[in-house]
Amino acid sequence: MKIIVKVKPNAKKVMIEKMSGDLFAPLGGAASGGLSNKSHDIFQVSVKEPPVDGRANAAVIRVVAEYFKVRSSQVRIISGATSKQKVLEISGR
């Protein structure tokens, strides 16, 4: 399963919220991790960690894994590792 995530680093509170609507440009092609224009789940994830040395990415993976009740090793960033907008793949669901 692939989801789209908009990350808010340096937040005061850790939270994940499912969004509705299109937060992103049209999906598809290599820039979006190969997602098509069909509907995908979009989440806003707030983490306390700063976007330094991959700390925010690691926190996003932990929060998403907890939300979907999977291990952190089952969540990986497939696109947008250095961006606030990411595509994550969750395996084992």
C-alpha positions, 0 to 999 in steps of 0.5 A, a space after each residue: 500500500 502506498 500513501 502520500 504524506 505531508 510532513 510538519 517537522 519541529 511541531 510541538 505535538 506528534 500527530 497524524 491526520 488523514 486529509 481529504 482533497 488533493 494536496 499535491 500536483 497531479 500524481 504520476 511519473 517518476 517524481 511521485 514515486 510512480 503513483 497514478 492519478 487514482 485516489 490515494 490516502 493523504 496524511 499530514 504527519 507532525 513530528 517534534 524532530 527537526 529535518 536534520 540528519 534524517 531524524 524527522 524521516 525516522 520519526 515519520 516512519 515510527 508514527 506511520 508504523 504505529 498508526 497502521 499497527 505495523 513494524 517500522 521496518 515495514 514502512 519505507 520512504 520511496 519518494 521525497 526523502 528530502 522534501 516535506 511531501 513524501 510517498 511511503 510504502 507500507 508492506 504487510 497490510 
